[in-house]
Amino acid sequence: MPRESEVYISDTSWPEAPEGFADAVQNLDFDAVEKDIEAFFTDSKEFWPADYGNYAPFFIRLAWHNAGSYRTSDGRGGADGARQRFEPERSWDDNTNLDKARKLLWPIKQKYGEGLSWGDLIVLAGNTAIKSMGGPVLGFCAGRIDDPNGDWSLELGPSMEQNQLAPCAVNGECDTPLGSTTIGLIYLNPEGPMSQPIPSLSAGEVRDTFGRMAMNDSETVALIGGGHAFGKTHGACPAGAGPPPIKSPMNPWPGACGTGKGVDAFTSGFEGPWTANPTSWDNEYFKNLVSNNWEKVQGPGGKWMWQVSGTSPMAPAANGNGTQNIMMLTSDVSLLHDPTGEYQKLVALYAEDQTTFEHNFAHAWYKLTTRDMGPITRCLGKHVPPAQDWQKPLPAPLPWWRLANFDHVKHSISTLLSSNGAHKAQLARLAYSCASTFRVTDYLGGCNGASLRFSPQKDWPENAGLQKALAILEPIKAKFGAGLSWADLIVLAGDTAIENAMGVTSSFKFCGGRTDSMAGVASDAYLRPKVAGLGNDTLAEVKDASKVMGLTSREWVALAARPVDEGFRFQAGLENKGWAQDPTVVSNLFFQTLITEDWEEHTVPSSGAKQYKAAGKDLFMLHTDLMIKYDPELLAIAQEFASSNKSFLEAFAYAWRKLVISDRFDGPTANLCSSRHQSEEVQPL
């Protein structure tokens, strides 16, 4: 066993997946999977007959609705995990009857086994459907890992009452951080705001909700027109679809009219196709929008929709003989009534220029279905396109023989720390701020790239004063040159400062090879810390912030005792005297003090900032620190740490290492800093 002054620093596994999953994905013939998928598109089954004799449009909807739950506010949602199979997503109104689509896919899932996750299969089915009907697809990023349940979807909005993190007072007017205006719908009510068919108001909701998933105007209009180039809506039955799976798991959505399928099917409550060729790719959707006059009517399902005023283009009947008028939804017609005028320009452009439309749709569809996979380094397969700007593209890492000697770098950092003990907290905070942007939900953030040197990260109030810490390291960066990236230097400086503050004989095994961004990364705009300990953060928000970072409660509590530098306190307007946390030491004294003292809310006279002060003493802590004491789960962890410095230091070291290597991806399951990679790595001379 380690002595009291030693800490055992174990490896961190990342992320969880079946053993051998990545190898199984690499060995899977996705071209063969595509052929099998395409073959059953025209093999209509009695339990759910294919519209127009072709299931392809059905699978575009399946893939879109599996991926479309993604939101930038916290990285939740998306296709990775295939949580559409579980509650709450499987019972959302927007997912009515998609259980039939997954049932159709089961034989293929069963055939190809563990290398074909549900997440990959659903996205690949959507891609294959688009290609089979002549549409453009940019590529395919394989490696999605299926979740065992729908826990990560709970905060997407199972009910207004249950959602502590994103309450919605009026369903239909939900705001960010929720991804949609209406709980149970992917984006917005297509009938219009609060079911009012007012296109100009609907246009604002379209821009708002698509913006919540990082889509710009050209991507938004291309996605809508591309998705609605295919298939039809179902709402010929005014009595509805029947109970969802959560209420009737044995027979969900049976349909309340006739057979409940085919001509009797009810899915959205709207009825009809958007184009005269619902199983062929073209830009007819946009031509139909601009070349016809549209008038609102109540459809057979009782919902407001839009029909052509005059002679309508005709589509074939989806089931049986005959024809059917085309239609539009209020959200479609809203593209002609955008108060900014931008949607109208794009509709006109795509109606005239199919090449531009196809380019924009292919890129937007890939973004839609892949956005939550994170950096391109997590993608597998031979059809992965070049890194997109939302995939955190970074320069290629240097070969090991061109990297700096990290032992020499560490010696220089140690010399710097010995000259000024205050640098410990500054460098520890710099590394923590750099790494703690990581989100396990969409794998964005982290210190690789060191983009906190640029806007927007350097401008966040939480990062005030970090330029001084970077200036401290500037001579070391200059000394070792191109072989030492800023990202590696920041992490190694943090490691060294933490080791020094812990006073342990063991050391972190440093894993180098990070590279530097040349400017701020586009996705950084969504990564600003939700909790900084300075406001009125709720316990639910604090626990969720740690969960999104990929930390357990034990790991988050341990890291709460990290050094806090005086610069942070000054910038935040906090008292700088008597801070209960010694900025040069990491020990369990933090927890002993937290638990033992009685704390009172304290307002700093000079700044008005809120913190907590020990009764009768000049000892101070943050709002989030006090949460540890008053939450039973967190208090139990703090009591364990207060009772054993060794237990605390081991937990702290593990959590620190996990955090700073969390973004070092090697495919969807492996980490470049794992023991396997480290044992194989030849240390630079």
N, C-alpha and C positions, 0 to 999 in steps of 0.2 A: 504493500500500500504506500502511496506517496506520503512523505512527511508533511506536517502542518504547513511548511513553507513552500511546498510543491503543489502543483496543480496538474492533473491529468487532463490533457486537451484531446478529446476524441474527435473522430471524423464526423462530418455531417452528411447524411444521405439526402439526395434531392433529385426530383420530387418522388413521391410514391408511385410505383407502377409495378405491374406483374414482372417477376424476374424473367429476364430474357426478352422483354417486350420490344426494346429498341432493335435488337437483332432480328426479331420476327418481322418487324416493320420493314427493315432494310431488305430482307429476303423475299418479301411479298411482291408478287407480280401484279402491280396495280393496273397494268394494261389489260390483263386477263380479267380482273375484277370489273373494269369498265365494260368489257365485252359481255360479261354475264348480266350486268345491270341493264345495258341497252337491249339485250335479247328479251327481257321480260316486259319492257315498256309496252309492247303491242300484244302481250298475252293477257287479255282481260280476264279477271276472275269474277265469279258469280257473287262473292261476298261483298265486293265493291267494284262495280263495273267501271272501266276506264272511260272517261270523257273522250269523245272523238276516237275511241279505240286506242288511245295512247296515254300511258301514265306519266309521260315526261313532265307535263306542266305541274302535276301533283307533287313531283319530287323537287321541283324548283321551289314550290311553296314550303315543303318540308325543310329544305336546307336554309331558305331565307329566314323562316321563323325560328329555327334552331340557333342561327347566328345573330339574328336581329335584336336579341335581348341585350346585346353588349352595350355598355355605357362607359363613358370616359371618367365619370365622377369618381369611381373607385375600381374600375376595371372588371366589375362583375358582368356576368352574362356571357353570351357568345357560344360558339359551337363546341369549343374544347370542353370535354366532360360529358357532352350529350345529355345534359340535365333535362332536356325536354321529355325524357322517358319517365320522369318522376314528378311528384307534386312539389311546388305548386304549378309548374309550367305546363304539365300535361293536361291540366284541366282549365287552362286559360281559354277564354272565348276565341281568341285568335288561333288557337291550336285545335279547334273543333275538327274531329274526324282524322287528325293526323296519326292517330293510333293505327288506322288502316294502312297508312303508308309505311309505318315501321313494321307492321305485320308482313307486308309484301317484301320487305328487305330481309326478313329473318333467314330465309334459306341461304342467301348469299353470306350473311354474317356467320351462319353456322358452318358453311363450306370452308371459309378461309381462316377461321379460328382466331387465336389471340393476336395475331399480327394485324388484324383488321378491327380497329375499335369502332364503336358506334359513331363516335364523333367524326372519324375519317370517312366512314361509309356514307353517312348522311350528306356530308359536303361533296364527296365524290359522286354521289347519285345526282345532286344538283348540277354539278359540272357536266356530267355525262348527259343529262337531260338537255342542257343548253346546246351542247355540241351536236347531239342527235337531231336537233331541229334546225341546225344551221347557224347557231349563234356563236359568238366569240368567247373564249376562255383564256385567261392569261397563263394559268398554271395551277399546280397543286402542291401544297405544303402538307406532307403527311407527318403523323406523330402525335395526334391528339390522344390524350389519356382519359379514359372514361371514369367519371365519378361514380362512387358506390351508391349515392343518394342525391337528393335535391337540396341539401343544406345550403349550398352556396347560392341558391336561387331565392332563398327566403326573403332576403332584403330587397329583391326586385319588386316586391309588392304583392304578397299573398292576401293581405287585407289591410285596410287603413288602420285598424285598431292594433294589429300586431306589430306594425313596423315602427319601432322606436327611432330608427336612424333616419328615415325619410317619410315622415307622416304626410298624408295628403288629406286635407280637410274636406275637399270636394272632389270625388272621383270624376275625372274628366277635365280637371284643372290642375292636375299634379305637376309639380315643378321639379327641376333638378334638385337633389341628386338622382331622383328617379329618372329612368330612361324614357318613359312615355307619359303622355298626358292622362292616360286612362289605364288603371290597373287591369291586367289581363289582356291588354292589347300590346302589340309590338311597338307601335309608335303613337298613333293618335286615332281618334274616332274618324273613320273615312266618310261617315255620313255628314260630318261637320262638327264644329265645337259644340259639345253638349247636345249632339244630334240636331243642330241647327244647320241647314244646308246653305251656308253663307261662304262662298268661295274665297272672298278676300280675307276673311278671318281664318279660314282653313289654311291658307298659304302661310300665314305666320306660324301656325302650329307645325306645318310640314318642316319649315326651316328650323324651328326650335328643336323638334324631336330628332331630326336627322343630325342636327348639330351636336346633340348630346352623345352621339356615337361617332363624332369627328368627321362627318361627311360635309363637304362644301356644296355650293349650289350646283355645280356641274355634275358632281358625283350623285347628288340627290335626284336630279331630274333624269340622269341616265339610268339609275337604278329603277326608278319608278317606271319609266318607259320600257326598259328592258324586261323587267319582271312582268309587266302587263302586256307585253307582246304575246304572251302565251296564256292559254287556258281561259277559265271563266270563273265567275262567282256563283254561289249556290244559295238561293233563297226563295224557291218557288213555294215553299210550305210555310204559311203564316203561323202555324202552331209551333215551329221551332225544331231544334235538334234533339230535344230530350235531355236527360240528366248527364252531366260530365262524369269522367272516371272516378272522381273523388266521392261522388254520390252513388254511382252505379258501376262499380269496377267490373262486374260480370258482363254487363251489356251497355257500355257507354255510348251516348249519342245515337240512340236507335232510330231517331227521326220520328216525328209525330204525324207524318202524312204517308199514307200508302206503305210502300216497302221501306221508306227511309233512305233509299239509295237511288242512284241513277237520276231519273227525272224528278224523283221525290226528295232528293238530297237537300239538306239544309246545313250550311256551314257558316256563312257570314250574315245571311239574311238579305243580301243583295242578289240579283239574278241577271246573268248574261255575260257575254264575252266583250273584250275591249276592241278586238279586231275581227276582220272577216276571215283571217287565216290563223286560228288559235294554236296551231301546232307547227308554225313556220316562223323563223326569225326574219324580221324586217323592221322598218321604222314607221309602219302604218299607224301605230298608236299616236305618234306626233302629227302625222298627216290628218288623221281623223279629228284630233283636237282642233287644229287650225282651220280645217276646211269645212267644218259643220257648225251650225248654230245649236246650242245645247239648252234644253229646258228641263227643269226639275219635275220629277214625278214621284209618286209613291209606288214602289215596286210591289210585286205579289207577296213579298215577305213583310210588307208593312213599313219598310225603311225608305228614306229619301234617296233617290238616285237620279241620274240624268240621262235623257234620251235625245236623239237627234230630232230637231224640229224640222219636219218635212220627211223626205225620203231617206231612210236609213240604209247604210251599208248592211249587208246580211251575212251572217256566219252560218255554217251548217249546224244543225241541231247536235248537241253533245251526245245525246242518246236517242237512237231511233232515226226516223226520216224527217225531212223538213228543214226549215231554216229558223234563225232567230236574229232579232235586231241586236246591234251592238249597243253598249251602254258605257257610261263613265260614272265614277264616284265623285262626291264633292271634293275630295282631296285631289282627284285628277283634274277636275275643272279649275281648281284653285291655281294651277300652274298658268292659267290664262288671266288670272286676276291678282297676281302678286303686286302689292303696293309699291315694291321697290322696282318693278319692271324687269328684274333679272331673270326670273323663271320664263317670262314670255320670250326673251331673247334666246334662251337655251332651247325652248320648244321649237322656235322657228329654225334655229341652227340645225337641230337634230332631224327635223322634218325634211330639210334640204340636203344635209350632208351625212349620209349614213356611215361613211368611213370614220368621221370624228365621233359619232355616236357609238360605234362599235368599239373604238379605242377606249373611250371614257367608261363605257359599261364594263368591259373586260377588267379594267383596272379597279373600278369601284366594286365589282362583284368579288374580286380576289380580296380586296380590303375588307369587305363585309364578312366574308367567310373565314378570314385568316387573322383579323386584327387582334384577336385575343390570344394568338399563339406567341406573341412577343417577338424577340429578335430573330432574324433569319437563321441564326446558329441553332435554333431549336427545330428547324425543318428537316425532314428526311424525304428521300425519294429522288427520282431522276427528272421530275417535271417541275422542280422548284425554280421560279423565275428569279431574276436579279433582285437584290434587296430593294425594297421600296422605302420611301422616306419615313414612313411610320413604323418601320421595323428596326429602328435604332441602328442604322448602318454605321459601321466604324471601320477605320483602316485595318488592313490585315495585320495580325500580330507579327512581331519580329521573330525569326528563328532563335532558338535558345542561345546559340553561340554569339548572337549580336546583343544580347541583353546585358545590362550592367551586372556586376558582381553584387548580389543583394546583401551578402555579408559585409562588404565594404560600405554599402549604402547605409546599412543599419548601424555600423560603427560611427559613421558621420552623424546620424540622427542621435545616437546615444551621447556623443560628445556635445551636441547642441543642447540636449536636455540637461546634462550635468552642469552646464553654464548658467542655466536659468530654469528652475523648477516650475515656473508658471507656464512654460511651454507645454508641459504634459497635458494640461486641460485644454489648451488651445488646439493642439494637434489631435487629441482624442475627439474633441468636438468636430473638428474638420472632417475626420474620417467617418464619424457617425453621421454627420449631415450629408456626406457624399453617398454613403451606402444605404441610409434609411429611407431613401426615396423608392426603394425596391417594392414592387407589388407582386404577390404570388398570384393574384387574380388574372393578370394579363402579362406577367413576366417583364414589365417595363421597369425602368429606374435602375438603381444600383450605381456603384462607383465606376464601373468600367466605362471609359470615355471621359470621366472627370468633367462633365459638362456643367458642374456647379461653378466653373470659372467664368461662365458666360450667362447672358440673359436667356431665359427669365430667372434661372435659379439664383444667380448672384444678387438679384434685386429683391428676393423674398425677405421680408422682415426677419424671419427666423434665421436667415443666414447672414444677418448684419454682423460685421466684424471679421468674417472669415477671410477677407482679403489680407488682413494682417497675418493670419496663420499661413496663407500661401506665400506671403513675402518672407516669412521666417524660413521657408523651405527653398526659396529661390536659389540661394548659393549652392545647395546640394544638387538641385536640378541642373544647374549650369555646370557643375563639376562632372557629372556623369553623362551629360549630353543625351543624344538620341536613344541610347540604350536604356534609359530610365524614363518611362512615361510619367506624366503627372498622376495618372490614376494609380499606378504602382507605388509611387512615392507617397501619395496621400494615405493609402492603406497601410503601407509599411511603417510610416511615421505614426499612425494611430496604433498599430500593433505594438510598436516599441514603447510608445508613451504609456499604453495600458499595462504592459509587462512591468515597466518601471513603477507605475503607481500601485500595482498589485504586490510588488515586493516578493516575487516568486522566482525560484531558480529555473523553472521550466520556461520554454519560450514557444510562441506560436510558430508553426511551420508555415513559412511564407510561400505563397503561390503567386509567381509573377507572370507577366505576359499580357497585362492589360494594355489597351491602346487609348489614344486620346481623340476626342471629338475636335474638329476644327472650329466648331461653333456650337451654339445651343441646339439641342435636339428638339424636333417639332413636338414630340410627345411630352417633353418636360413641362409644358403648360398645364398638364393634368396631374402633376406629381407633387404639388405643394403640400406639405404636411397638414393633415386635418386637425391634428392635436399637437399643441406646443406647450401646454401646461400653464398658459398665461391668461386664458379666458375662462368662459363658463362651460368648459367641456363636460359632457355628461359621462357617467361611467360606461354606458352603452357605447358611446363614441370612442372612448379610450380603448375599450376591449376590442372593438371592431378595427380600430386603426392598427393594433398589434396583430390581429388576425390577418388583415390585408398584407401586412409586411411579412407574413409567413412565420410569425413568432408564436409560440405557445404562451400561456399566461405565466408560466414559470420563467421562461426566457425574457419576457417583457419586464417582469418584476426585477429580475437580476440586473438588466440593463438600466433600470431606473437609478441605480447607484453609480452610474458612470460619472466621471469628472465633469463639472460644469464650470466653465472658465469665467473670469471676471468680465470679459468683454460681452459675453452673452447677458450677464446680469445687468450691466450698464445699458446695453442697447434696449433691453426689455423694461428698463426703468425700475429694476428691483433693488432691494437693499443689498449692499455689497459687504456689509459687516456681519460677522457671526453666522455665516452660512453653515447650516448643519452638515454640509457635505464638503469635506476638505478637498480642494481641487487638485491636490497632489497625491491623493491616496484613494485606492479602491479597496474597501474593506466592509465587513458587516456592521461596523459602527453606524453606518447610515441607517440600517434597519433597527438597531438597538435604540437609537435616538428617536426614530419615527414612532416606534411602538411605545416607548416609555413616557415621552413627553405629552403634555396636554397642549393642543394647538388651538389658536384663535385666529380668525380672519384678520388680516392686517392690510391697510391701505398705505402705500408709500406716499408720504406727504408731497414729495417733490414731483412725482409723476402720476399719481393716482392709480398706479398698478396694484393688482391684488396678489397677495401671497399669504402664507401662513406663518405665524410667529409662536414659538413656544411660550407658554404662560410664564411670565416673570423672568424670561431670559431673552437675550439677543441671539436667538437661533431661528433660522428661516427655512421654509420649504415651499415647494410649488403646490398648486392646486391638485395636480395629478399625483403628486407624492401622497397626499392625504387620502386619496381614493384607495390606495393600497391598504391603509390602516382600517378603513371603514367598510370594505367589502370582504365578506367572510372568506371567499376563495383566495383572494389576493393576500389577505392577512395571514392565512395559514402558511402560505409560501414565505412571507416575510418573517414569520415566527421561526420557521425552520432555518432561514438564513441567519437570523439574529442569534440563534443558538449555536451555530457552527460556521466559523469563518471559512473552513475548508470546503464545506458543502456550498457555501455561497460562491467562493472563488471558482470552483469547478463549473458551477452553473453559469457564472458570468463569462468565463472563458469560452465555454461551448457556444453560448448565445452570440458572443462577439464574433467568433470565427464564422458561425453560420451566417450572420448578417453580411460580413464583408466579402464572402465568396458566393453569395446567393445568386449573382447574375453571371457567373462564369459557366455558361451553358456549353454542353457538348451533346447536341441532340436534345430530345425531349426529356430524357431521364437522367443523363449523366452530367457530372460536374467536372470541369477541367482540374479542379482542386481536390478531387477525391483521392483516397489513398491509392487507388489503382493507377491513376495518372501520375501521382507524385512519386510512387515507387519506380515507375518507368522513366521518369524525367532525369536527364543528365544535368547536373548542376553546372552553370556557366563557370568558366575558368576566371 
